[in-house]
């Protein structure tokens, strides 16, 4: 969607599991589709969302540079997955490792907000409850139906998060495209020199 000649994109910042864990989760998604065949349920690619926002494409380079700077200071970390949960409209795999995920961007949102568009009806989203979606856009009745089985199901998984990925799609379209991959480097940030006198 274009506004006054400016292209407005939706940006999605994610962590993708390693291949073996991704394959396990894809099996859960296939089982869900084959078992329930809900026409309204959307099954997405396997990922853990860190943030989502709107921004004009002309500002993309500044936003990307900020994410490069942040990723350079993040050390790789393990993510533990355990069991399933639901939000009443979404069935998901629960993430046990919360704090390292929130430390990537959610706990730095005040630092990031100047680089995303805040003049929109849709405010930037920063993850508060990390999870990996199995299916979303379920009705309450559908969710209650599937939860009777999935609440008793056991699952444990683990993967090493070494990078995050920024995707984008033009507002009004469905397909995301890759913008950039950001490797976690664990570098100590340079101190910002403060003023000695006020």
HELIX and SHEET records of a PDB file:
HELIX    1   1 UNK A   19  UNK A   36  1                                  18    
HELIX    2   2 UNK A   57  UNK A   59  5                                   3    
HELIX    3   3 UNK A   60  UNK A   73  1                                  14    
HELIX    4   4 UNK A   99  UNK A  104  1                                   6    
HELIX    5   5 UNK A  106  UNK A  108  5                                   3    
HELIX    6   6 UNK A  109  UNK A  112  1                                   4    
HELIX    7   7 UNK A  113  UNK A  115  5                                   3    
HELIX    8   8 UNK A  140  UNK A  150  1                                  11    
SHEET    1   A 4 UNK A   2  UNK A   3  0                                        
SHEET    2   A 4 UNK A   6  UNK A  15 -1                                        
SHEET    3   A 4 UNK A  48  UNK A  56 -1                                        
SHEET    4   A 4 UNK A 125  UNK A 126 -1                                        
SHEET    1   B 4 UNK A   2  UNK A   3  0                                        
SHEET    2   B 4 UNK A   6  UNK A  15 -1                                        
SHEET    3   B 4 UNK A 163  UNK A 170 -1                                        
SHEET    4   B 4 UNK A 177  UNK A 183 -1                                        
SHEET    1   C 4 UNK A 131  UNK A 135  0                                        
SHEET    2   C 4 UNK A  91  UNK A  95 -1                                        
SHEET    3   C 4 UNK A  77  UNK A  86 -1                                        
SHEET    4   C 4 UNK A 156  UNK A 161 -1                                        
END                                                                             
